[in-house]
Amino acid sequence: MVREWSQQSSLMGLDSSKFPIIMDSPFGSLDEIYRRQIAKSIPKLANQLVVLVTKTQWRNEVEKEINSYINKQYILVYHSPKQDCQLDSIFLDEIKYPLVKKSQNEFEYTEIITVGNYNY
């Protein structure tokens, strides 16, 4: 749709390949064959691609296919005020990053951390 709109609009100086694509959970309930095929294809769709995935969606074939295309990678860390929150983490490049942490106050919030710049 952006490609069609930008071709019709005289206000735009950029072609449609300059627009980023943002995908939320594109690997949701796919089996490993389809995850691999999608992971091979989506980096070719645009110059900029933002993919939001869960820890289980990022495993194995998706990480292997997309890893070489990554310029910046971020983790969304959920801070839970619940006493019984279940902590969670992920290993990326042999570094452990938190996914769910106990909040240091009574507030619930999400923190964005850059992979590679995390203070352990």
RASUL-V757861 format. One record per residue. N is the residue number from 1. RES is the residue in one letter. NEAR is the number of other C-alpha atoms within 12 Angstrom. Layout:
BEGIN
N & RES & NEAR
N & RES & NEAR
END
This chain:
BEGIN
1 & M & 11
2 & V & 18
3 & R & 19
4 & E & 12
5 & W & 16
6 & S & 18
7 & Q & 16
8 & Q & 15
9 & S & 14
10 & S & 10
11 & L & 10
12 & M & 16
13 & G & 14
14 & L & 16
15 & D & 20
16 & S & 22
17 & S & 20
18 & K & 17
19 & F & 21
20 & P & 20
21 & I & 23
22 & I & 18
23 & M & 20
24 & D & 14
25 & S & 21
26 & P & 27
27 & F & 30
28 & G & 22
29 & S & 14
30 & L & 19
31 & D & 18
32 & E & 21
33 & I & 15
34 & Y & 18
35 & R & 29
36 & R & 24
37 & Q & 21
38 & I & 27
39 & A & 34
40 & K & 22
41 & S & 18
42 & I & 26
43 & P & 26
44 & K & 18
45 & L & 21
46 & A & 22
47 & N & 19
48 & Q & 21
49 & L & 27
50 & V & 25
51 & V & 32
52 & L & 21
53 & V & 25
54 & T & 24
55 & K & 25
56 & T & 22
57 & Q & 28
58 & W & 29
59 & R & 24
60 & N & 19
61 & E & 23
62 & V & 36
63 & E & 29
64 & K & 20
65 & E & 23
66 & I & 27
67 & N & 21
68 & S & 14
69 & Y & 23
70 & I & 19
71 & N & 16
72 & K & 17
73 & Q & 26
74 & Y & 25
75 & I & 30
76 & L & 25
77 & V & 28
78 & Y & 27
79 & H & 26
80 & S & 24
81 & P & 20
82 & K & 19
83 & Q & 16
84 & D & 11
85 & C & 16
86 & Q & 17
87 & L & 20
88 & D & 20
89 & S & 21
90 & I & 24
91 & F & 19
92 & L & 24
93 & D & 13
94 & E & 10
95 & I & 15
96 & K & 18
97 & Y & 30
98 & P & 30
99 & L & 27
100 & V & 27
101 & K & 27
102 & K & 24
103 & S & 22
104 & Q & 14
105 & N & 13
106 & E & 12
107 & F & 15
108 & E & 19
109 & Y & 19
110 & T & 19
111 & E & 19
112 & I & 19
113 & I & 20
114 & T & 18
115 & V & 25
116 & G & 19
117 & N & 15
118 & Y & 18
119 & N & 11
120 & Y & 10
END
